[in-house]
């Protein structure tokens, strides 16, 4: 007998909500990327907003908000930082590469421009019940894989976790 092919897609029946109809859930055959979980309706979990008449605004009007927002902590690199970093890179580039921090250190000289309307528009779509973003085409979440690609630790170790290998300890001593 032939073994079934391993696929990344799973087909199953789930309740789906159409944005064009009366938003009443209808069972349909659907396709999900693995791994996925089955529907949790009525199983002591938070009610999924899309299973109720969850209204999404059709337009985003950032200028009409009744409050003022300040983003503290969004800083630009200091004036002399690039100059200092160039000097340090000349001395420590190979050590930084061994420690795996070279690209991260160099990225600190770039200025990331903040788009307030984009950030507020994204925050407007956040659902704290399900920890997902609710968009007109469906829900989205930030996956661990996306965090890993962005360079964040998904293992739970903070950046100040003690260094464990001799090589990393030697690299730290050289950086001091």
C-alpha positions in Angstrom: 0.0 0.0 0.0 1.3 3.5 -0.9 2.1 5.9 1.9 0.0 9.1 1.8 2.0 12.1 0.7 3.1 14.6 3.4 1.6 18.0 2.5 1.6 21.4 4.2 -2.1 21.8 3.6 -4.9 20.2 5.6 -8.4 20.0 4.3 -11.4 19.9 6.7 -14.9 21.3 7.3 -15.1 24.4 9.5 -17.5 27.2 10.1 -16.8 30.1 7.8 -18.2 33.7 7.8 -18.8 35.5 4.6 -18.2 39.3 4.7 -20.8 39.8 1.9 -23.6 37.8 3.6 -25.4 38.3 6.9 -22.2 37.1 8.7 -23.9 33.8 9.8 -21.3 31.0 10.1 -21.7 28.3 7.4 -19.9 25.0 7.4 -17.6 24.7 4.4 -14.7 22.6 3.2 -11.6 24.7 3.8 -7.9 24.4 3.4 -5.4 25.3 6.2 -1.6 25.4 6.4 -0.2 22.9 8.9 0.1 23.0 11.8 -3.4 24.4 12.6 -6.0 24.0 15.3 -9.7 23.1 14.9 -12.5 25.5 15.7 -12.8 26.4 19.3 -16.4 27.6 19.3 -18.1 26.7 22.6 -15.1 25.1 24.2 -14.5 27.5 27.1 -12.3 29.8 25.0 -12.9 33.4 24.1 -15.5 34.0 21.5 -14.0 34.5 18.1 -14.9 38.0 16.9 -15.6 36.8 13.4 -18.3 34.5 14.6 -20.3 37.5 15.7 -21.2 40.6 13.7 -17.8 42.1 14.2 -17.8 45.4 12.4 -14.6 46.6 10.7 -14.5 50.2 9.7 -14.3 50.5 5.9 -12.0 53.5 6.0 -9.3 54.7 8.4 -9.5 58.3 9.4 -6.4 59.0 11.4 -7.0 62.8 11.5 -10.4 62.4 13.2 -9.2 60.6 16.4 -10.3 62.4 19.6 -7.0 61.9 21.4 -3.3 62.7 21.0 -0.6 60.0 21.0 3.0 60.3 21.9 5.6 57.6 21.0 8.2 57.7 23.8 11.2 55.6 23.1 11.3 55.9 19.3 14.8 57.4 19.1 17.1 58.4 16.3 20.8 57.4 16.5 22.9 60.0 18.3 25.0 62.4 16.2 28.4 60.9 17.1 27.2 57.3 17.2 28.1 56.5 13.6 31.5 58.0 14.0 32.2 56.0 17.2 30.8 52.8 15.6 33.1 53.1 12.6 36.1 53.2 14.9 34.9 50.2 17.0 34.0 48.2 13.8 37.6 48.6 12.6 38.8 47.1 15.8 36.1 44.5 16.6 34.5 43.5 13.3 35.8 39.9 13.4 34.8 39.4 17.0 31.3 40.8 16.4 30.9 38.4 13.5 32.0 35.5 15.6 29.5 36.5 18.3 26.8 36.9 15.7 26.0 40.5 16.5 27.8 42.3 13.6 24.7 43.0 11.5 22.7 44.0 14.6 25.3 46.5 15.7 25.6 48.0 12.3 21.8 48.3 12.0 21.8 50.6 15.0 23.1 53.5 12.7 20.0 53.5 10.5 17.1 55.8 11.2 13.7 54.0 11.0 11.0 56.5 10.1 7.8 56.0 12.0 4.5 56.2 10.1 2.0 57.2 12.9 -1.0 56.6 10.7 0.2 53.1 9.8 0.9 52.2 13.4 -2.5 53.5 14.6 -4.3 51.8 11.7 -2.7 48.5 12.7 -3.4 49.0 16.4 -7.1 49.7 15.5 -7.3 46.2 14.1 -5.9 44.5 17.3 -8.3 42.1 19.1 -7.2 41.6 22.7 -9.6 38.6 23.2 -7.8 36.5 20.6 -4.4 38.3 20.4 -4.8 38.7 16.7 -5.3 41.4 14.1 -8.8 41.4 12.5 -8.6 42.5 8.9 -11.4 42.6 6.3 -10.0 39.4 4.6 -9.5 37.5 7.9 -7.4 37.3 11.0 -3.6 37.5 11.2 -1.2 37.0 14.0 2.5 37.4 14.6 4.0 33.9 14.3 7.1 32.8 16.2 8.7 32.2 12.8 8.3 35.9 12.0 9.8 36.8 15.3 12.8 34.5 14.6 13.3 36.1 11.1 13.2 39.5 12.7 16.0 38.4 15.0 14.1 38.1 18.3 14.6 35.2 20.7 11.8 32.7 20.6 13.3 30.5 23.3 12.4 32.9 26.1 16.0 33.7 27.0 16.4 37.5 27.6 19.4 39.3 26.1 21.1 39.4 29.5 21.2 35.6 29.8 24.8 34.5 30.8 27.0 33.3 28.0 27.5 29.6 28.0 30.3 28.7 25.6 34.0 29.5 26.0 34.0 31.1 22.6 31.2 33.5 23.5 32.9 34.3 26.9 36.2 35.1 25.0 34.3 37.3 22.6 32.7 39.2 25.5 36.2 39.7 27.1 37.5 41.1 23.9 34.6 43.5 23.6 35.3 44.9 27.1 
